[in-house]
Amino acid sequence: MSNCAFCSKHKYCKFEDGMHLTDCPTVNERDMVKTSQEEYLQSPYSDFMLRSLCQVAAGYEAMDNKPHPIKTRLEEIIDFCHRMGYQKLGLAFCTGLEDDAKVMAKVLRKNGFEVISPVCKVGGLEKEEVGLEDAGKIIPGRREISCNPLLQAELMNKAGTDFNIVFGLCLGHDSLFLKASNAMCTVFVVKDRVLHHNPIAALDAYREL
């Protein structure tokens, strides 16, 4: 069991003199800790992890002996893909964000990448085809097309993408896409229809819990 969210900010896993809870996995799961550390030294994780660490460092600039962020998520994705030697990128985007996705695809192409960009509605899957009753639609009585994240992933798998980017897929559909993708993935946009795709803002109402 792990309750790291409720541990001290001065955590044992980060500081030699740090605090830890009684169920601390760093303390209690030594065998699992060792196994995970060994996995990072082996393929397919070794090179990916090493370059990920290099990317973390590249995202900061040391000023007054403190790290200051200097790169946006977009810049980091571009840097990391160059760092990994990727050439063909998948962009799994939501039709509700197609204007932004077009800009994203143009930026990636300008930076030397080939971009495969199947929209979420690819394949025209009727919601009734996956068992949804009319009452479960957004607007009952209307024809509604479901997202098809499995097809998005399969199209990228067929194209042999090196790396895939999730761009605002619906909750659950993003999970299916990530599960079905052969290539490693990252997330650029998390859908939040109310908060303009900034879901962490919802936590502000609960800071005093």
C-alpha positions as CSV (number, residue, x, y, z in Angstrom):
1,M,0.0,0.0,0.0
2,S,1.2,3.5,-0.7
3,N,0.0,6.8,0.6
4,C,2.7,9.1,-0.7
5,A,0.2,11.9,-1.3
6,F,-0.1,12.3,2.4
7,C,3.6,12.2,3.3
8,S,5.8,15.1,4.3
9,K,7.2,17.4,1.6
10,H,10.6,16.5,3.0
11,K,10.3,12.9,1.9
12,Y,12.7,10.1,2.6
13,C,12.7,9.1,-1.0
14,K,14.2,12.6,-1.9
15,F,16.3,13.5,1.1
16,E,18.7,11.4,3.2
17,D,17.2,12.9,6.4
18,G,13.7,12.9,5.0
19,M,10.5,11.7,6.7
20,H,8.4,8.7,5.8
21,L,5.1,7.1,6.7
22,T,4.9,3.6,8.2
23,D,3.7,2.2,4.8
24,C,6.5,3.9,2.8
25,P,7.2,1.7,-0.3
26,T,10.8,3.0,-0.5
27,V,11.4,1.6,2.9
28,N,9.2,-1.5,2.9
29,E,9.5,-2.7,-0.7
30,R,13.2,-2.9,-1.1
31,D,13.1,-5.9,-3.5
32,M,10.7,-4.0,-5.8
33,V,12.8,-0.9,-5.6
34,K,15.9,-2.9,-6.6
35,T,14.1,-4.6,-9.4
36,S,12.9,-1.3,-10.9
37,Q,16.3,0.2,-10.7
38,E,17.8,-2.8,-12.5
39,E,15.1,-2.5,-15.3
40,Y,16.3,1.0,-16.1
41,L,19.7,-0.4,-17.0
42,Q,18.1,-2.8,-19.6
43,S,16.3,-2.4,-22.9
44,P,13.8,-1.1,-23.7
45,Y,13.9,1.3,-20.8
46,S,17.6,2.2,-20.5
47,D,18.0,4.6,-23.4
48,F,14.5,6.1,-22.9
49,M,15.0,6.7,-19.2
50,L,18.5,8.2,-19.7
51,R,17.3,10.6,-22.4
52,S,14.2,11.5,-20.3
53,L,16.5,12.5,-17.4
54,C,18.6,14.6,-19.8
55,Q,15.4,16.3,-21.0
56,V,14.4,17.1,-17.4
57,A,17.7,18.9,-16.9
58,A,17.4,20.7,-20.2
59,G,14.0,22.1,-19.1
60,Y,15.7,24.2,-16.3
61,E,18.3,26.9,-16.0
62,A,20.3,27.2,-12.8
63,M,20.0,30.7,-11.3
64,D,21.2,31.5,-7.7
65,N,21.7,27.8,-7.2
66,K,18.0,27.2,-7.9
67,P,16.3,25.6,-10.9
68,H,14.2,27.9,-13.0
69,P,12.0,26.4,-15.8
70,I,12.8,27.7,-19.3
71,K,10.9,25.4,-21.7
72,T,7.2,24.9,-22.5
73,R,5.7,21.4,-22.8
74,L,5.7,21.9,-26.6
75,E,9.4,22.8,-26.7
76,E,10.1,19.8,-24.5
77,I,8.3,17.4,-26.7
78,I,10.1,18.7,-29.8
79,D,13.5,18.5,-27.9
80,F,12.8,15.0,-26.6
81,C,11.8,13.6,-30.0
82,H,15.0,15.0,-31.5
83,R,17.0,13.6,-28.6
84,M,15.5,10.2,-29.2
85,G,16.0,10.3,-32.9
86,Y,12.3,10.0,-33.7
87,Q,11.2,10.8,-37.2
88,K,7.5,9.8,-37.4
89,L,5.1,11.1,-34.8
90,G,1.5,10.2,-34.1
91,L,-1.0,13.0,-33.1
92,A,-4.2,11.5,-31.6
93,F,-6.5,14.5,-31.5
94,C,-10.1,15.3,-30.6
95,T,-12.3,16.8,-33.3
96,G,-13.2,19.6,-30.8
97,L,-9.6,20.7,-30.9
98,E,-9.0,20.4,-34.6
99,D,-7.9,24.0,-35.1
100,D,-5.3,23.6,-32.4
101,A,-4.3,20.2,-33.7
102,K,-3.6,21.6,-37.1
103,V,-1.3,24.2,-35.6
104,M,0.4,21.4,-33.6
105,A,0.9,19.3,-36.7
106,K,2.4,22.3,-38.6
107,V,4.8,23.0,-35.7
108,L,5.9,19.4,-35.6
109,R,6.4,19.3,-39.4
110,K,8.3,22.5,-39.3
111,N,10.7,20.9,-36.8
112,G,11.4,18.1,-39.2
113,F,8.9,15.4,-38.2
114,E,6.5,13.3,-40.3
115,V,3.1,13.5,-38.6
116,I,0.3,11.0,-38.6
117,S,-2.9,12.6,-37.3
118,P,-6.0,10.4,-37.2
119,V,-9.0,12.3,-35.7
120,C,-11.0,10.8,-32.8
121,K,-14.0,10.2,-35.0
122,V,-12.1,8.2,-37.6
123,G,-14.1,5.2,-38.8
124,G,-17.5,6.8,-38.2
125,L,-18.4,4.5,-35.3
126,E,-22.1,4.8,-34.4
127,K,-22.7,4.8,-30.7
128,E,-25.3,2.1,-31.0
129,E,-22.7,-0.2,-32.5
130,V,-20.9,-0.4,-29.1
131,G,-24.2,-1.0,-27.2
132,L,-25.2,2.5,-26.1
133,E,-28.9,3.1,-25.8
134,D,-30.5,6.3,-27.2
135,A,-31.1,7.6,-23.7
136,G,-27.4,7.5,-23.0
137,K,-26.5,10.0,-25.8
138,I,-25.6,13.6,-25.2
139,I,-28.8,14.5,-27.0
140,P,-31.2,11.6,-27.2
141,G,-32.9,11.1,-30.6
142,R,-29.9,12.5,-32.5
143,R,-27.4,10.6,-34.5
144,E,-24.1,10.6,-32.7
145,I,-20.7,9.3,-33.7
146,S,-18.5,7.8,-31.1
147,C,-14.8,8.3,-30.8
148,N,-12.7,5.4,-32.1
149,P,-9.5,5.4,-30.1
150,L,-8.6,1.8,-30.9
151,L,-8.6,2.7,-34.6
152,Q,-6.5,5.8,-34.0
153,A,-3.9,3.6,-32.3
154,E,-4.0,0.9,-34.9
155,L,-3.5,3.4,-37.7
156,M,-0.5,4.7,-35.9
157,N,0.7,1.2,-35.3
158,K,0.3,0.4,-39.0
159,A,2.2,3.6,-40.0
160,G,5.0,2.6,-37.6
161,T,5.1,5.8,-35.6
162,D,8.1,6.2,-33.3
163,F,6.2,8.2,-30.6
164,N,2.6,9.2,-30.1
165,I,1.1,12.4,-28.6
166,V,-2.4,12.5,-27.0
167,F,-4.1,15.7,-27.8
168,G,-7.4,16.2,-25.9
169,L,-9.0,12.8,-26.2
170,C,-12.1,12.1,-24.0
171,L,-11.7,10.5,-20.6
172,G,-11.6,6.8,-21.1
173,H,-10.9,7.1,-24.8
174,D,-7.4,8.3,-24.0
175,S,-7.0,5.2,-21.8
176,L,-8.0,2.9,-24.6
177,F,-5.6,4.7,-27.0
178,L,-2.7,4.4,-24.6
179,K,-3.4,0.7,-24.0
180,A,-3.5,-0.1,-27.7
181,S,-0.5,2.0,-28.9
182,N,2.6,0.1,-29.8
183,A,4.8,3.2,-29.5
184,M,5.6,5.1,-26.3
185,C,3.2,8.0,-25.7
186,T,3.0,11.4,-24.0
187,V,0.1,13.7,-23.3
188,F,0.1,17.3,-24.6
189,V,-3.6,18.3,-23.9
190,V,-5.9,16.8,-21.2
191,K,-9.5,17.4,-22.0
192,D,-11.5,19.5,-19.5
193,R,-14.5,21.1,-21.3
194,V,-15.3,23.5,-18.5
195,L,-11.8,24.7,-17.5
196,H,-10.4,25.1,-21.0
197,H,-8.3,22.0,-20.7
198,N,-6.7,23.0,-17.4
199,P,-8.0,20.3,-15.1
200,I,-5.8,21.1,-12.2
201,A,-7.7,24.4,-11.7
202,A,-10.6,22.3,-10.3
203,L,-8.4,21.5,-7.2
204,D,-8.4,25.1,-6.2
205,A,-11.8,24.7,-4.6
206,Y,-10.5,21.9,-2.4
207,R,-7.1,23.3,-1.1
208,E,-8.4,23.6,2.5
209,L,-9.5,19.9,2.8
